[in-house]
Amino acid sequence: MKRLPLIVSIVTVLTTAGVIGLAIAGIDTPEPLSPSQPLPEVVMVEGVDHLPSETAADWVTYADHVVVVNAVSEISVPPTQIELDRGEGLIGRIVTLEISEILWSREGAPVAPPDTWDYSAIGAQFTEGNTAEPYEMALHERPRVEVGHSYVMAIRWEPERCEDGESEPAQWRGLGEGSEIPYDDAALGNGELEGEIQSPQQFGAAAEEDVTVGGLEEQVAGQSADALVAELESAVPAAAPEVAVDTFSTTSDCA
C-alpha cells in the first residue's frame, strides 16, 4: 500500500466524540499533491496524544472505563464552504459505537459508560475540488475505527469547560494512540489498524517497534480481554498525574 507521510498537529481527532468542528479543525490541511504524484491509498498522519496511554498504569490513571465497542454505522461530515471554495479540505466521519462490554471501571468514575457513542473519527482528504474521490486518512499506529469491526477502548468523561473563550461541551474522550486496540473475534490486536486488517502477530510486531517500556498493546496482543483486565487490575495509578484526573477546569464559563 502506498502511503504519503503527513505531519500535522492533532489533539482532538479520534479522542473527541461529538465535536465535529474541533475534530476537523484539529488538522492542518496539507499542500495539494502534484498532478505527477500518484494518488495514495491512505494518507498517514501523525497525532498528538490527549493523555498518556501506552501502559496499563496510564490506563488506570487517566481512564474512567475500559470498554468493548462495535462500530455499527457512520455518517460523513461534509467539508466547510471555505474548504470547498479553496478546492481542498477534509471530509470527516461520525461513527456510531455500541458498547457491548465493560471490562474495567475506575473507582469513583463520575459517569457510567454510555450504551452508544457518536465518535468523531478521522476521514478523508480531497484536493483540486474533487470531493467525489477523496483519499482516506489514517493516524499512525491507530485504528481508523471502521464499521463492522470491534475495538477495546479506554475512555474518560470530561465535563463542559471554557478554553480561550470557546465553550467545549461535556463529552467522552479517548486517551491517545495506545488506548484503542483492535478486537475482532475477541482477540486483542486482531482487526482493523490504519485502515488495514492485521493479525495479532502483525499487531504485536508493530507494537514492539515502539520504544515504550511496558507498553500494554504488545503485552496483550493475541490474547483475550481477560489478559488486559489482569494487567489493569495489577497496575498502580500514577501518584502525580500529568493532568489532574478530576479537575479539568469548569470554573470559567463562556457566557
C-alpha angles and dihedrals in degrees: 000000000000114000130186112208112228121184114205137148110255121174104152106031111108093359094066121075121200099357100110098171094052093046092054096039089053091076125073105219108236127227112282117264118260113254087241093059116091115243108259119229091221130013108217116219131193115223139200114233118239092215137353108289111159104095138045087248089057091052096050091044100050109018126084094196141005112214144174111236133189119206104225107166143354141199129203122244108217122228119260122262089250090058092047091051090048092048096231135072147100137304109205132202134220109202120196110223123196114207106222101173139016108217100177139358130196115241107254095020104167099220133032115239116268125248090232134015129201099217125197105227132184112264135176143308127229129196137186090026093292104138092156093069109033121161122237124253126210133184114239112264093356133105117252085217103235131190114267095032134100130220142181110231135185107216137180135196116236120190125228112283142171120238124177089343093305122115115229112195125229109272149155114261138181123230106234146280095329097049099074119068126178111246111178115156089010093288119126112236093018116120140022121010125160088353094302131101112246134183121230088255092056091044093050093048091051092047091052089062088067114099092221111121112223094011110182097218096062092042094060103029111135094013133104126261089264089073091053092048090051090054091050094048091053095044122102119222117238113269091218110029117207087233121029106254099216103023109072103149115275097152097091123067131201098224 
